Amino acid sequence: MIVHHVATVADWEAAQASGEYTTSTRGRTLAEEGFLHAARPEQVAGVLARFYAGVTDPLVLLVVDTDLLAAPLVEEPAVPGGTETFPHLYGPITPGAVVEVRPVSAPPA
C-alpha cells in the first residue's frame, strides 16, 4: 500500500542521515504521539490546509510503500467517533521505504 507523509526538508534530511524518520506531524515526534500520521493521496490537500497553512519551512511529500516497512499500519478515525479514517504508522519510516519525494508548498495562512 502507498501512503503519504508531509515532512519538512530538514526532518527528511535528518532521517536520511540517521536511518529513521520519526516526526509524527509538525512539532510532534513518534515518541510523543505514539504513531506517525500518514494520508491517502486524496487526503494530502486537506492535511496541508489544516496543519501546514502558513508554514515557511521547505516541505516535501514522502511517498511511502508500506510493504517495505517493519512498522504496522492501522486505519483509524481522525477524531474519536468520526467516520473519516487516516493511516497511522506505529513505528518509524526507514528511508528505503520512501519510493518518491515530492516538493510541496504549504497554503497561505
Wavefront OBJ file of the C-alpha trace (Angstrom):
o trace
v 0.000 0.000 0.000
v 1.166 3.539 -0.718
v 0.657 6.289 1.873
v 1.901 9.855 2.033
v 3.513 11.875 4.796
v 4.236 15.617 4.796
v 7.706 16.403 6.141
v 9.994 19.361 6.435
v 13.093 19.085 4.289
v 15.184 19.353 7.479
v 13.383 16.407 9.120
v 13.716 14.303 5.968
v 17.431 15.082 5.660
v 17.939 14.145 9.329
v 16.108 10.850 8.703
v 18.338 10.027 5.771
v 21.395 10.604 7.978
v 20.054 8.612 10.951
v 18.262 5.845 9.032
v 14.843 6.530 10.621
v 12.147 9.142 10.148
v 10.405 9.759 13.492
v 8.471 13.013 13.134
v 4.800 12.198 13.636
v 3.469 15.519 12.456
v 4.508 19.139 12.629
v 6.164 19.680 16.009
v 5.444 16.179 17.374
v 7.657 13.101 17.458
v 6.786 9.428 17.205
v 7.638 9.083 20.910
v 5.225 11.895 21.833
v 2.349 10.878 19.551
v 2.710 7.098 19.556
v 2.443 6.811 15.759
v 3.299 8.667 12.555
v 0.466 10.446 10.791
v 0.028 9.491 7.153
v -2.563 10.151 4.463
v -4.012 8.585 1.375
v -3.468 10.620 -1.824
v -6.915 12.246 -1.692
v -6.278 13.434 1.891
v -2.988 15.273 1.315
v -4.502 18.634 0.292
v -6.654 18.673 3.427
v -3.676 17.823 5.643
v -1.657 20.647 4.096
v -4.541 23.094 4.585
v -5.318 22.089 8.199
v -1.864 21.567 9.639
v 0.676 23.326 7.422
v -1.018 26.581 6.347
v 1.456 29.411 6.584
v 4.482 27.172 7.181
v 7.515 28.776 5.580
v 9.962 25.877 6.021
v 10.508 23.912 2.809
v 8.227 20.854 2.705
v 8.279 17.530 0.893
v 5.721 14.801 0.431
v 7.128 11.383 1.267
v 5.560 8.620 -0.811
v 5.876 5.517 1.356
v 5.449 1.893 0.303
v 4.161 0.307 3.497
v 5.155 -3.169 2.232
v 8.771 -2.046 2.765
v 8.227 -1.080 6.427
v 8.549 -3.116 9.590
v 6.055 -0.797 11.327
v 2.385 -1.794 11.316
v -0.141 0.406 9.520
v -3.552 0.933 11.148
v -6.514 2.840 9.675
v -8.033 4.887 12.491
v -10.637 7.655 12.784
v -9.214 11.163 12.669
v -11.321 12.084 15.689
v -12.984 9.765 18.211
v -16.320 8.649 16.815
v -15.510 10.141 13.399
v -16.083 8.383 10.101
v -13.021 9.557 8.136
v -10.012 7.348 8.775
v -6.328 8.043 8.282
v -3.422 5.614 8.054
v -1.235 5.652 11.164
v 2.202 4.038 11.197
v 3.155 2.542 14.548
v 6.899 2.878 14.102
v 9.496 4.839 12.157
v 9.761 5.185 8.398
v 13.009 3.819 7.020
v 14.352 5.860 4.095
v 14.343 2.722 1.921
v 10.541 2.573 2.185
v 10.233 6.063 0.671
v 9.778 5.449 -3.043
v 9.418 9.089 -4.052
v 9.997 12.522 -2.526
v 7.986 15.395 -3.998
v 8.323 19.075 -3.112
v 5.051 20.542 -1.831
v 4.039 24.020 -0.776
v 2.064 24.995 2.279
v -1.040 27.040 1.552
v -1.059 30.628 2.818
v -2.234 31.178 6.389
l 1 2 3 4 5 6 7 8 9 10 11 12 13 14 15 16 17 18 19 20 21 22 23 24 25 26 27 28 29 30 31 32 33 34 35 36 37 38 39 40 41 42 43 44 45 46 47 48 49 50 51 52 53 54 55 56 57 58 59 60 61 62 63 64 65 66 67 68 69 70 71 72 73 74 75 76 77 78 79 80 81 82 83 84 85 86 87 88 89 90 91 92 93 94 95 96 97 98 99 100 101 102 103 104 105 106 107 108 109
